[in-house]
Each structure stands twice: as C-alpha cells, then as structure tokens.
Amino acid sequence: MRRHLLATVACGVTISGSTIVAAVVLAHVVAAIIVDPGSATGHGAALVALSALWILRAAAQWLQGRLSQHGATEVIGELSSQVLRSVTATPPRQLAADRDAAAAVVTRGLDGLRPYFTSYLPAVVQAAVLTPVAVVVMACYDLQAAGIVVIALPLIPIFMVLIGLLTAERSAASLAAMTTLQARLLDLVAGIPTLRAVGRAAGSVQRITELAAAHRRSAMATLRIAFLSSLVLELLATLGVALVAVSVGLRLVYGEMTLAAGLTALLLAPEVFWPLRRVGAAFHAAQDGKTAAEEAFRLCRAHPPTGGGTRVPSSAPTIELDGLGPLIGPGRVTVLTGPNGAGKSTALQAILGLAELPAGSVRVDGTEVADLDLAAWWRTIAWLPHRPVLIPGTVRENLQLLGPMADLDRACRDAGFDEVIDDLPDGLDTRIGRTGVGLSLGQRQRLGLARALGSPARVLLLDEPTAHLDAALERRVLQAVRARAAAGATVVVVGHRDPVLGIGDEVITIGATHVSS
C-alpha cells in the first residue's frame, strides 16, 4: 500500500494547490468585473488559467480515486490470503474454534476496508494539506476571518473523537453480531438436508426469517449512527462558514476591506472545513473495515504461519513416532488402532505437521517435521481424513484434487466408485455441492478413497478408510491398499475392524503398550 499512499499524497497536494490557487484567481476576477464591468474582456488569460486549474483538480481527483481503488483491492486480497493461509494451516480442532470469525472477516468484513482506502485516507491527506494551507492563505488576505476559522475549526475534531468512540464500539458490536448471525445461518443451511430427511425443513424458514430480521436491525442501527454523525459535522462546518460570511459581509458594508479580499476569504472558508467534514463522513464507513482488519490481524497472530523449515523429504520417506513403536517405512502397511479419543487421528495430523503428539515428536528421515518444507512434504502425501474433503464442482475435479491420476478408471474400481459413476446423471461431469451435497455418505467415502488410491503420492494416510462400506467392498479396498504398499508407498491406516488390522505389517495400539508385527 505504500506506493499507493505516496501517490495519494501527491494527488492530494495537487488537489489542494489547485483548489487554493483557483479560489484566489476566481475571487480577483469576480471582484475586478464587479468593480469595473468594462474590464470583463481583459481577463481572458485569468479565465484560461482558472479553467486549467479546474481541469487539473478534476484529473487529480480521478487519478486519486483510481489509485485508491487499486490499492484497496490489492490490500484486501493480500490480507484475505494471509488470514486463509494462517487459519487453514492450523490443526482441525483449532480451525473449528475460529472458523466462524475467519469466514465473516474474509467474506464480508474486509470489504469494509475499501472505504478506508478510497475515502478515509484521501480525506485525511486533504485535511493535513488543504486545511492549514487554506488558513494561511486566508490570513494573508483577511486575518480576522482566519481567526474565526481557527476558533471554530477545533470543534469538528472534538466531535469527531466523541462520535468516533461511539462508532468504534458500534462497529465492533456489528462485526460480532454479523459473525454470530452468519455462523447460525450457515449451520442452519448446512442442516437443511437432515431437516428435510426427518420432515422438519418447514421450521427452518421461520428461523432464517428471524436471523435476517436481526441482521437488518443491526445494520440499520449502524446506519443511524452514521447519518447522525454526518449531520452533526455538517452543522458545525456550516456554522463556521456562516460566521466567516457574516464577518466579511459586515466589513464589506462598512468599507473595512476590499472586495477581492472578502471574496477570497469566502471562497476559502468552505475549503478549510470541507476536508474535515469529509474525514468525519468517511470515518464511520472506514471504522467497520478497521475493526475487521484488527480481527484479521488477531487471527494471523493467533495462528502464526508454519513451515519455516527448508529440508525436503526423500522419495521413500521413513516416519518415526516417538514412543509409539517401530519406524514406519515404505513398502509396509502400519495400522494405528486403539480406543476412541486415544489420539489416532492426532497422530496422522502430527505426521502432516498440523498437530503435535501429546508426548514426543515426529521425525521424517530423521528430521523433525517442524524442520521440513511443509509444502514439499504435503505434495508427497495423500490424506484421507475421517470425513473426506469435497469441494463444489464436478466429480472429476474432486477426484483430481490431489493431482492428475495415471489410471483414473482403476482407482475408481479399487474404491468401488465406478458403480457410483454409472448411477450419476452426468458421470464424472456431475456437479456436487459443498461437502459433497448430492452424494450419500458411502458415496463420498468411495470418492475420497478413489482420490487417495489413485494419487501419485508416496505416503498414504488413511483415517478409517473402510467406514460406511460393505464387507465385499472393504476387502477390495484393503487389497488396493496392500497393492500400494507393495508398490513402495508408505501407508499408515487408522482402523478398528479385524479386516483392517489383518493387512497391517505393524499394528500400533495407541493408548496402550501393545505393538505387534
């Protein structure tokens, strides 16, 4: 944003300079014509200069707006990316805690930064440049009018601070309300398929209506404060200009000043108050964005980026879990079993570098996971979590999410997904929704299995891979898992059932001391 801010300052200086010079030129031209109407034809050069100044001001304002829009777009995009990278790189449990706040900030909150860059910052620059220069120039022509302005001017910042304190609290409350309402609405919409299945979908309409009404009331309360704050600032600025006008008018009547000086003071008086009025008007809209930006920075600080290591694992990595048994090497299937909550899924996340073991650490080829280049490490892994991650798009796009498959048909057959494809209306081009809406639970499991088994990854982490599958299909899947290990892959499987335990070259019971080979 620095180069855009510098460009904005340059444009602000140009706008301020052209505004002040144009006011002085216009005042002298008008005064000369009024005093001597016969001299109207002798001001051609001044009128040309005045037109050039107005054109320059309009061009500088257009350029300032354009640069501000570009800068706002870049900053919002970069900050959104930072939040997404920071939050999504955290362990799933921590991600669930901040999911709603991150979703509100990225989808809605940071858009409020656009008025901050396009309106508030340019107005601050204008106020910092135009207001003091205009007061100085006014003092050169009319010291009394400048004194009135200097007395009236501090009232605007005082009221701006008072209103800003109220606005800041309201903006924080509005963001919190929006986050809560959005989270409830998303949870409700996500649960509609379940509600339809049990015949309770009709009741959700009333709840959605109530949430929409609550969000509308929150938005209207915020707008009410914005309109009232603008009204107060406009009233103060109007009174300040009126005092200058009354003073100039009385002294012109009694001949205590020249017409050119009086007109100059009258033309410059609004320019003194205008930047501060603009700052006040833009402050509220900017405050929403600043509140969202503070929340974004909080999320980034709470989830510092990981993956600072530079070491790259080998093409056939060995994995060591401290205190949990022998090395996990290529060409073998290692099964993690144990009671629910013992930490089996956490062990898989620790191998990924997304979590830490309760005791000990994870080493890959003798190197701590924290010292690995995580991006390079993840490219060698196909991870099937307990609930496969599916994105909105076609079935083909979801199958190739981990990369192009060398043999897509075989992967689908191994996972039993070929039967599902035959029943889909458009085959692989059938579109599914978020989290796999359009597919049953078992079909989603098969899709995730096909994606993992068909990927070129050298490490397979499979969490309950045969859940929701019948016995015949379970045998087929486990044979495919054994085949991947026989081909040289490092395979780690979480499971409880005897068929899953039966394919393990090593079976590690987490939460106990039993390790069998």
Summary of the structure (lengths in Angstrom):
residues: 517
radius of gyration: 34.0
end to end distance: 58.8
largest distance: 111.1
contacts: 1682
relative contact order: 0.09
helix: 70%
strand: 8%
